[in-house]
Amino acid sequence: MKLDMMGERAKNAEKVLAVAGTNLKNQALEAMAAALVERTDVILAANEEDMKNAAENGVKESMLDRLRLTPERIAGMADGIRQVAALGDPIGEIIEGSVRPNGMKIRRVRVPLGVVGIIYEARPNVTSDAAALCLKSGNVCILRGGKEAIASNIAIAEVLRDAVASAGLPADCIQLVSDTSRRVASQMMKLNQYIDVLIPRGGAGLIKAVVESSTVPVIETGVGNCHVYVDKTADIEMAANIIYNAKTSRPSVCNAIETILVHKDIAEAALPAIKARLDEKNVEIRGCGRTAAILGDSVVPVTEQDYAVEFLDYILACRVVDSLDNAIAHIARYSTGHSECIVTSDYGSAEKFTASVDSAAVYVNCSTRFTDGGEFGLGAEIGISTQKLHARGPMGIRQLTSSKFIIEGDGQIR
């Protein structure tokens, strides 16, 4: 189907969804969740086709993990939709209000963005997450996933569309672009007549391309060059556990860490303990000279580029720093503004770190892997916004809304 036709259908569906009540939207969401579970076999068969093609094309294991679906992951996708259904409906919420001296009553209320376009890569769970969040927040979505997951995405979208229609809403509340060519993606970026906002979700290349090429307003989501700083007062066991979790629990995601910074006063004691944990998953450490002096020949010499890259793999850059200020300066230079953590027992250091580090999520003594809509109580998320306009951090249903003013009078004129 051509994009302009999809856009027209989206606009027609928008008129219905914008005035749908909470109960109807929740019924559709519950139907979507149930349908995913009921048609797990269909989705897994499509995903098997994607996995086979990806393996044949040499896609690395950490990326295959993003693509892979299992019955448990599909059940998790369904649970995510149910969590969204359980959230309060933001549409119609009064944000603020006032009465003017002339008697006019003004209130600002929350409304949908309209038609949300989402361009993403090889993560088929994004298809259900995005559809659920958009529907609950009253937005129609036009989804365009990567070629690696096209069979999975088509299967998931068909299941969700059927479920939405069964609940009494237009199936076109959810649409998937089946053509994964760059040409069509570029056309989508120019579809101002139909798309109100565009959200890219994926790697640095995708996000850069969308931000630079789109004429549709863009909410920039996060490349995650995330850091853990081990302060001189840190509990070493805690630091090792946090770093192990933040790096190895799922290295292919944006909230996994890519660099650790260790204060020189604790480095000789902390680095061997940290390395012992990382060795459990054979993590390659790319370290500075002081790191190598402590850990020995197993350390790969770090390069300037290593501090700036998102590895998305079992690779971790390491630097020994002289002070908290040096750690903050390093993060300011190399961070993508996603998630950073300090491990410390000093309240003053924690306060300075959280005040000085300019990222969407800043942690004290806990893993960056918590930067997630579900973990923050937002339900599923559309992505992690690293920009500062409109939305920042995990984007739940409220971040997918705008507002309008409603003014009531009794004949006032100016």
C-alpha positions in Angstrom: 0.0 0.0 0.0 1.3 3.5 -0.9 2.3 5.8 2.0 -0.2 8.5 1.0 -3.0 6.0 1.1 -1.9 4.8 4.5 -1.8 8.4 5.6 -5.3 9.0 4.5 -6.5 5.9 6.3 -4.6 7.0 9.4 -6.3 10.3 9.4 -9.7 8.7 9.1 -8.9 6.4 12.0 -7.6 9.3 14.0 -11.0 10.9 14.1 -12.5 7.8 15.6 -9.7 7.0 18.1 -9.4 10.6 19.4 -12.9 10.5 20.8 -12.9 6.8 21.9 -13.5 6.4 25.6 -11.2 4.8 28.0 -13.3 1.6 28.2 -13.2 1.0 24.5 -9.5 1.6 24.2 -8.9 -0.8 27.1 -11.1 -3.4 25.5 -9.0 -3.1 22.3 -5.8 -3.4 24.3 -7.0 -6.5 26.2 -8.0 -8.1 22.8 -4.5 -7.3 21.5 -2.8 -9.0 24.4 -5.0 -12.1 24.2 -4.5 -12.3 20.4 -0.7 -12.3 20.7 -0.8 -15.3 23.1 -3.5 -17.1 21.0 -1.5 -16.7 17.8 1.9 -17.3 19.2 2.6 -20.1 16.8 2.0 -17.9 13.8 4.3 -15.2 15.2 7.0 -17.7 16.0 6.9 -19.2 12.5 7.4 -15.7 11.0 10.2 -15.0 13.5 11.9 -18.2 12.6 12.1 -17.0 9.0 13.6 -13.7 10.1 16.1 -15.5 12.3 17.2 -17.8 9.5 17.7 -14.9 7.1 19.6 -12.9 9.6 22.0 -15.7 10.5 22.6 -16.3 6.8 23.4 -12.6 6.4 26.0 -12.7 9.2 24.1 -10.7 11.8 26.1 -10.9 15.0 24.7 -12.8 18.0 24.0 -9.7 20.2 21.8 -8.4 17.4 20.2 -11.8 16.9 19.1 -11.6 20.5 17.1 -8.4 19.8 15.4 -10.2 16.9 14.7 -13.5 18.6 11.1 -14.2 19.8 10.2 -17.0 22.2 6.8 -18.0 23.8 8.1 -16.3 26.9 8.9 -13.1 25.1 5.6 -13.0 23.3 3.9 -13.6 26.7 5.9 -10.6 28.0 4.8 -8.5 25.0 1.2 -9.4 25.9 1.8 -8.5 29.6 3.2 -5.2 28.5 0.0 -4.4 26.6 -2.0 -5.3 29.7 0.1 -3.0 31.8 -0.6 -0.2 29.4 -4.4 -1.0 29.6 -4.1 -0.8 33.4 -2.7 2.7 33.3 -4.8 5.8 33.8 -6.0 7.4 30.5 -4.2 10.7 30.0 -6.6 12.0 27.4 -8.8 14.8 28.7 -6.8 15.2 31.8 -6.8 18.8 33.0 -3.2 20.0 33.3 -4.0 23.4 34.6 -6.8 26.0 34.7 -7.6 29.5 35.7 -10.3 32.1 35.7 -9.4 35.4 34.1 -10.4 38.8 35.5 -13.1 39.2 32.8 -14.7 35.9 33.9 -13.4 33.6 31.1 -12.5 30.1 32.3 -9.4 28.7 30.8 -8.2 25.1 31.1 -5.4 23.2 29.4 -6.2 19.6 28.7 -4.2 16.7 27.4 -4.9 15.6 23.9 -3.3 13.0 21.5 -0.4 14.0 19.2 -2.5 12.6 16.3 -0.7 10.3 13.8 2.7 9.0 15.1 5.2 7.5 12.7 7.8 5.2 14.2 10.9 4.0 12.4 12.8 1.2 14.2 15.2 -1.7 13.6 15.4 -5.4 14.4 13.2 -5.5 17.5 9.8 -7.0 16.8 8.6 -6.3 20.3 8.6 -2.6 19.4 5.7 -3.3 17.1 3.4 -4.3 20.0 4.8 -1.8 22.5 4.4 1.1 20.1 0.9 0.1 19.0 -0.3 -0.3 22.6 1.2 3.0 23.8 -0.1 4.9 20.8 -3.6 3.4 21.1 -3.9 4.1 24.8 -2.8 7.7 24.3 -5.3 8.2 21.5 -2.8 8.1 18.7 -2.9 6.3 15.4 0.5 4.8 14.5 2.3 4.1 11.2 5.1 1.6 11.9 8.1 1.0 9.8 10.5 -1.7 11.1 13.8 -3.0 9.8 14.1 -5.6 7.0 15.6 -8.1 9.5 12.3 -8.4 11.3 9.8 -7.8 8.5 8.1 -11.2 8.6 7.7 -11.0 12.4 6.5 -7.4 12.2 3.9 -8.2 9.6 2.6 -11.2 11.6 2.4 -9.2 14.8 0.7 -6.2 13.1 -1.9 -8.4 11.5 -2.7 -10.0 14.8 -3.0 -6.6 16.5 -5.1 -5.1 13.7 -7.6 -8.0 13.8 -7.8 -7.6 17.6 -8.5 -3.8 17.4 -11.2 -4.3 14.8 -12.8 -7.0 16.9 -13.1 -4.5 19.8 -14.9 -2.0 17.6 -12.1 0.4 16.6 -10.7 0.9 13.1 -8.0 -1.7 12.2 -6.1 1.3 10.7 -5.4 2.6 14.1 -2.3 0.4 13.6 -0.6 0.3 10.2 2.7 -1.3 9.2 4.8 -0.3 6.2 5.8 -3.5 4.6 8.3 -2.0 2.2 11.6 -1.7 4.2 13.6 0.2 1.5 15.4 3.4 2.3 13.3 5.1 -0.4 10.1 4.5 1.4 11.6 5.5 4.7 12.7 8.7 3.2 9.2 9.3 1.9 7.8 8.7 5.4 10.1 11.4 6.7 8.4 13.9 4.4 4.8 12.9 5.0 3.9 16.1 6.8 0.4 16.0 5.4 -0.4 12.9 7.4 2.2 12.3 10.2 2.2 14.7 13.1 5.4 13.4 14.8 8.1 10.9 13.8 10.0 8.8 16.4 13.2 6.9 15.3 14.2 4.0 17.6 17.4 2.2 16.9 21.1 2.7 16.3 23.1 5.9 15.9 22.9 5.7 12.1 19.2 5.4 11.9 18.6 8.2 14.4 21.0 10.5 12.7 19.4 9.8 9.3 15.9 10.6 10.5 16.9 13.7 12.5 18.8 15.2 9.5 16.4 14.2 6.7 12.9 14.5 8.2 10.6 17.4 7.6 8.1 15.8 10.0 8.8 16.9 13.6 11.1 14.3 15.3 11.4 13.1 18.9 15.0 11.9 19.1 15.4 8.6 21.0 18.5 7.3 22.5 21.8 5.9 21.4 23.1 4.7 24.7 26.8 5.4 25.4 26.2 4.9 29.2 28.7 5.0 32.0 29.3 3.8 35.6 31.7 5.8 37.7 33.1 4.0 40.7 33.9 6.7 43.3 36.7 6.3 45.9 34.2 5.6 48.6 32.3 2.9 46.7 31.4 -0.5 48.1 33.5 -2.6 45.8 31.2 -5.6 45.8 28.2 -3.4 45.0 30.2 -1.7 42.2 31.1 -5.1 40.7 27.6 -6.4 40.8 26.1 -3.2 39.2 28.7 -3.2 36.4 28.2 -6.9 35.8 24.4 -6.4 35.5 24.6 -3.2 33.5 27.0 -4.7 31.0 26.1 -8.3 30.7 22.4 -8.8 31.4 21.6 -7.7 27.9 24.5 -6.0 26.2 22.6 -5.3 23.0 20.2 -2.7 24.5 20.6 1.0 24.8 20.6 1.1 28.6 23.6 -1.3 28.9 26.8 0.4 29.9 29.8 0.9 27.5 32.4 2.6 29.8 33.4 2.4 33.4 35.4 5.1 35.2 37.2 4.2 38.4 38.7 6.6 40.9 42.5 6.1 41.2 42.3 5.7 45.0 40.1 2.6 44.7 41.3 1.3 41.4 43.8 -1.3 42.6 41.2 -2.9 44.9 38.2 -2.5 42.7 39.4 -3.4 39.2 40.4 -7.0 39.9 37.0 -7.6 41.6 35.1 -6.0 38.7 37.2 -8.0 36.2 36.4 -11.2 38.0 32.7 -10.7 37.6 33.1 -9.6 33.9 35.2 -12.7 33.2 32.1 -14.8 33.9 30.8 -13.6 30.6 34.2 -13.2 28.9 33.8 -9.4 28.6 36.7 -7.8 26.7 38.1 -4.8 28.6 39.6 -2.0 26.6 41.5 0.0 29.2 43.8 3.0 29.6 47.5 2.6 30.7 46.6 2.7 34.4 44.0 0.0 33.9 46.5 -2.3 32.1 49.0 -1.7 34.9 46.6 -3.1 37.4 44.9 -5.9 35.3 47.8 -6.9 33.1 48.0 -8.2 29.5 44.4 -9.2 29.3 43.5 -5.5 28.8 43.2 -4.3 25.2 44.7 -0.8 24.8 41.8 1.6 24.6 41.4 4.2 21.8 39.7 7.5 21.7 37.0 6.0 19.5 36.3 3.3 22.1 35.2 5.9 24.6 32.7 7.3 22.1 31.2 4.1 20.6 28.1 2.1 21.6 29.6 -1.5 21.5 26.3 -3.3 22.0 28.4 -6.3 22.8 30.5 -8.0 25.5 33.1 -5.2 25.3 33.7 -2.5 27.9 36.0 0.5 27.9 37.7 1.4 31.2 39.5 4.5 32.4 41.1 5.3 35.7 40.4 8.9 36.7 41.9 11.2 39.3 38.7 12.7 40.6 34.9 13.0 40.5 35.4 16.1 38.4 37.4 14.1 35.9 34.7 11.5 35.7 32.0 14.2 35.2 34.1 15.8 32.5 34.6 12.5 30.7 30.9 11.8 30.7 30.1 15.3 29.4 32.5 14.7 26.5 31.5 11.2 25.4 28.0 10.5 26.8 25.0 10.4 24.5 22.8 11.8 27.3 21.1 8.5 28.0 21.9 6.9 31.4 24.8 7.3 33.9 25.5 5.9 37.3 27.7 6.7 40.3 28.6 4.1 42.9 29.5 5.9 46.1 29.1 6.0 49.8 29.5 9.7 49.9 26.3 11.8 49.9 28.1 14.9 48.7 29.6 13.0 45.7 26.2 11.6 44.8 24.6 15.1 45.0 27.4 16.6 42.8 27.2 13.8 40.2 23.4 13.9 39.9 23.4 17.7 39.6 26.3 17.9 37.1 25.6 15.0 34.8 23.3 16.1 32.0 21.6 12.8 31.0 18.0 11.7 30.8 18.5 9.2 33.7 21.2 9.6 36.4 21.6 6.8 39.0 23.1 6.5 42.4 24.1 2.9 43.4 21.9 1.0 41.0 22.1 -0.3 37.5 21.4 1.7 34.3 19.4 -1.2 33.1 16.4 0.2 34.9 16.0 2.9 32.3 12.9 1.4 30.9 9.2 2.4 30.8 8.1 -0.7 32.6 10.7 -0.4 35.4 9.7 3.3 35.9 6.1 2.4 36.2 5.1 3.9 32.9 4.1 0.6 31.3 5.7 -0.2 28.0 7.7 2.6 26.4 8.0 4.0 22.9 11.7 4.6 23.4 14.2 6.6 25.5 14.2 10.2 24.5 17.7 11.9 24.9 16.5 15.3 23.7 15.3 18.1 26.0 12.2 19.3 24.2 8.7 17.8 25.0 9.9 14.5 26.4 13.0 13.1 28.0 13.8 9.7 29.3 11.4 6.7 28.9 8.5 7.8 26.8 5.2 6.4 28.2 1.7 7.4 27.3 1.9 11.0 28.7 4.9 11.7 26.6 2.8 10.8 23.6 0.3 13.6 24.2 0.1 17.3 23.5 -2.3 19.8 25.0 -4.9 22.4 24.0 -6.6 25.3 25.7 -10.4 25.2 26.2 -11.8 28.6 27.0 -15.4 29.2 28.2 -17.1 32.6 28.4 -20.4 34.3 28.5 -20.1 36.8 25.7 -16.7 38.4 26.4 -15.1 40.4 23.6 -11.7 42.0 23.3 
